Amino acid sequence: MELEEWLGKDNQLGCDIWKKKYCYGNESFEHWIARISGGNEKIAQLIREKKFLFGGRILSNRGLEYEGRKITLSNCYVIEPPRDEIESIFECAKKLARTYSYGGGCGVDISGLSPRGARINNAAKETTGAVSFMELYSLVTDLIGQNGRRGALMISIDCEHPDVEEFIDLKTDLSKVTKANLSVRISEKFMEAVKKQEPFLLHYTREATGEKIEKEVDAREMFHHIAETNWDYGEPGALFWDRISGWNLLANTKEFAYAGVNPCAEEPLPAGGSCLLGSINLSEFVQNPFTARAAFDFEGFKNCVKESVRALNEVLEEGLTLHPLEEQQESVRQWKQIGLGIMGLADMLMKLELTYGEDEAVELCDRIGFAMADTAIAASAGLAKEKGTFPKCRTEEILETPFLQANTTEATRELVKKYGLRNSQLLTIAPTGTLSTMLGISGGIEPVYANYYVRKTESLHGEDVYYKVYTKIVENYMREHKLADDSMLPDYFVTAMTLDYRQRIDMQAVWQKHIDASISSTVNVPNQFTVEETENLYLYAYEKGLKGVTLFRDGCKRVGVLNAENQDEKKRSPVAGEGLARGEIVEINDDVIGKKRKLITGCGSLHCIALFDPYTGALLETYLSKGSTGGCNNFMIGLSRMISISARGGIDIDTIIDQLNSTGSCPSYSVRRATRKDTSRGSCCPMAVGNALMDMYREVQEELFGGEKKKHVPPKAPKPKAVKKIGQTATCPECGEPLFFESGCNICKNCGWSKCL
């Protein structure tokens, strides 16, 4: 099989992503399949069928340790939380650096550090607080390169820590901790205080001195502040920690504790823990799509789950010695976590003609989720029979966990009882941002972000033109059903911006019932979404049993941060007649409309040539030259240059002419007007030039638009529909196109650049 056959001949973006991110050297597609499958022909075939893909680190790195490269096959790690001492704080930074150098993302919880003002026995006398060390960890993340990108970092803090309010406010300063995501670990105790509008105690006891630091806050006000900051800046996210701790296979194992979460929050992990990722493409299990006979292939899906669990365990064993730190190797050896998830959910629902978030869709996902959990647990028990359980396995305790009880059939529970489990953690739903973009499907459990995105082209005259480029499933449906525009799509083609947020939460909640780890979750909402709605979203997410959630409001202040980070962004060409930023100058070429006038002034004749933009009709350039009996030529050259640079700098023609008309009366002009009566309209040379420019400008406007005073829309290219760019968006650092925030990732639909947050 060739790459183009796998991804589709028209999927240039997908092919580019594969070549840039996953292909090693000049290997062929089949060589790549052989390398990443590790000789497992069943998983190789599932990859060829686009039913399963490993996580990005495996797709990039598997097998390359034999090339002498330092690599990891895990996407993410949780670093041991720093202890309340300077050596441990900087040791944590060292561990971050080492892990980033191998390509892994990291999570760090700082709840164990003293709050601001705590007494310490060194030169400072009191500590600057837990939050102050976040800049150190952000800096390390920024410094260590990972094959053209930077590492990902999640920093979390407990809601009872006295510095939590400072933590919440930190990134309202857009220059602070720019290389980390932030989340607050929210307890049931806090949420109950919020609902009852009761005070809540923030407290910390410093082990070294015994000092107790306490502060009482209004729980409702603090909750409102979390929601308000998330609404305005996209952070911090919320981690519902008791749900994380209580809904998994190790909830009854006393020696186990989560130390934090990975950068996209789908993986709660112990200290030193890591996770191998893989995702099943639900879209490929729909039989007879877009017909009355459409159905989900449960048997094929369960077989894929079984083979995927085995394949991830093969990678786990193969990669044990490849983890950057010894404590990571030991943690994986003891707990053996894997993270099997899904992608293409929204595409699957559309093919089944079901509407995302509505009851019938939620009920189907409930059935699929249960089948996934039951099959994965049974597969892990089967591997335990072959290879033994994970070393820390306490089968009796696992059997009594609420998660296992709710997600297994009697037959599976018997397997677990008899053989135990090979893995302590099995299921997660990662963002799959780059993977799903490569395949042309929706990511994770997210709805389709939009039915189309806007692509920019630059015409020869320098003006940007924008076109609709439809999402793959939308494009295919429109082609097959001969639809001219997306407005003709069926109602089940819903998008992230048209969904009620409760539908989005309902879908995540039904999947969380069947996921023992967590789900990467960013709820995209329109710009007009309010702070009060954000509060309600957080409350609804808590009540529905989510483990975590964050929100990204279109056009929020964080967009400015994303643009500021893209220092290599290709600057757009300014457009004549549009508002320009300070210092922007419109470039011109030969594609212009020219006009000329011969003027009679007090000194003789003067020739005026003006050049106008052929699309907007805006003035671009002016040339003045004296006739045989004209005035000062150098003055005319200087005047024409100043008029030209003003026009190309965005100053409108009315303002330019107003300035020219304010230059007063010339004596020689007045004498000639009185004696010969042949002077051009005005009372001096600059005024005559201004009047001539306005006459020519009006002629151009009449020729282009028939006198209508509206901006000209350039002709459409052979694309579905030209549209105008709206709103502020983050832009790609590689190609300058708009970025889309899907499944916790910034994704460029033009060149494939992505960064998962």
Salt bridges, closest charged atoms under 4 A:
ASP10 OD2 - LYS472 NZ 2.66
GLU27 OE1 - HIS31 ND1 2.96
GLU27 OE2 - ARG35 NH2 2.70
GLU30 OE1 - ARG48 NH2 3.05
GLU41 OE2 - ARG48 NH1 2.89
GLU49 OE1 - LYS51 NZ 3.49
GLU80 OE2 - ARG83 NH1 3.99
GLU80 OE1 - LYS95 NZ 3.32
ASP84 OD2 - ARG206 NE 2.80
GLU85 OE2 - ARG83 NH2 3.26
ASP109 OD1 - ARG185 NH1 3.19
ASP142 OD1 - ARG150 NE 3.90
ASP142 OD1 - LYS179 NZ 3.93
GLU160 OE1 - HIS203 NE2 2.73
GLU165 OE1 - LYS215 NZ 2.62
GLU166 OE2 - ARG116 NH2 2.76
ASP169 OD1 - HIS225 NE2 2.51
ASP173 OD2 - LYS176 NZ 3.79
GLU192 OE2 - LYS195 NZ 3.10
GLU211 OE2 - ARG119 NH1 3.49
GLU228 OE1 - HIS225 ND1 3.84
ASP232 OD1 - ARG553 NH2 3.55
ASP232 OD2 - LYS557 NZ 3.37
GLU235 OE2 - LYS171 NZ 2.61
GLU255 OE1 - LYS392 NZ 3.16
GLU255 OE2 - ARG394 NH2 3.00
GLU299 OE2 - LYS302 NZ 3.34
GLU307 OE2 - LYS42 NZ 3.81
GLU317 OE2 - LYS336 NZ 3.12
GLU317 OE2 - ARG422 NH2 2.91
GLU318 OE1 - ARG62 NH2 2.86
GLU327 OE1 - LYS95 NZ 3.04
GLU330 OE1 - ARG333 NH1 3.12
ASP366 OD2 - LYS513 NZ 3.28
ASP366 OD1 - HIS514 NE2 2.62
GLU386 OE2 - ARG310 NH2 2.60
GLU410 OE1 - ARG413 NH2 3.16
GLU446 OE2 - ARG504 NH2 3.20
GLU463 OE1 - HIS461 NE2 3.22
GLU463 OE2 - LYS711 NZ 3.85
GLU475 OE2 - ARG479 NH2 2.98
ASP485 OD1 - LYS468 NZ 3.76
ASP486 OD1 - LYS468 NZ 2.86
ASP500 OD1 - ARG502 NH1 3.19
ASP506 OD1 - LYS544 NZ 3.65
GLU535 OE1 - ARG220 NH2 3.65
GLU535 OE2 - HIS224 ND1 2.76
GLU543 OE2 - LYS195 NZ 2.86
GLU565 OE2 - LYS179 NZ 3.98
GLU578 OE2 - LYS711 NZ 2.25
GLU584 OE1 - ARG572 NH2 3.91
GLU621 OE1 - ARG648 NH1 3.61
ASP678 OD2 - ARG672 NH2 2.76
ASP695 OD2 - ARG681 NH2 3.26
GLU699 OE1 - LYS595 NZ 3.29
GLU699 OE2 - ARG597 NH2 2.40
GLU703 OE2 - LYS595 NZ 2.52
GLU708 OE1 - LYS710 NZ 2.85
GLU742 OE2 - LYS749 NZ 3.12
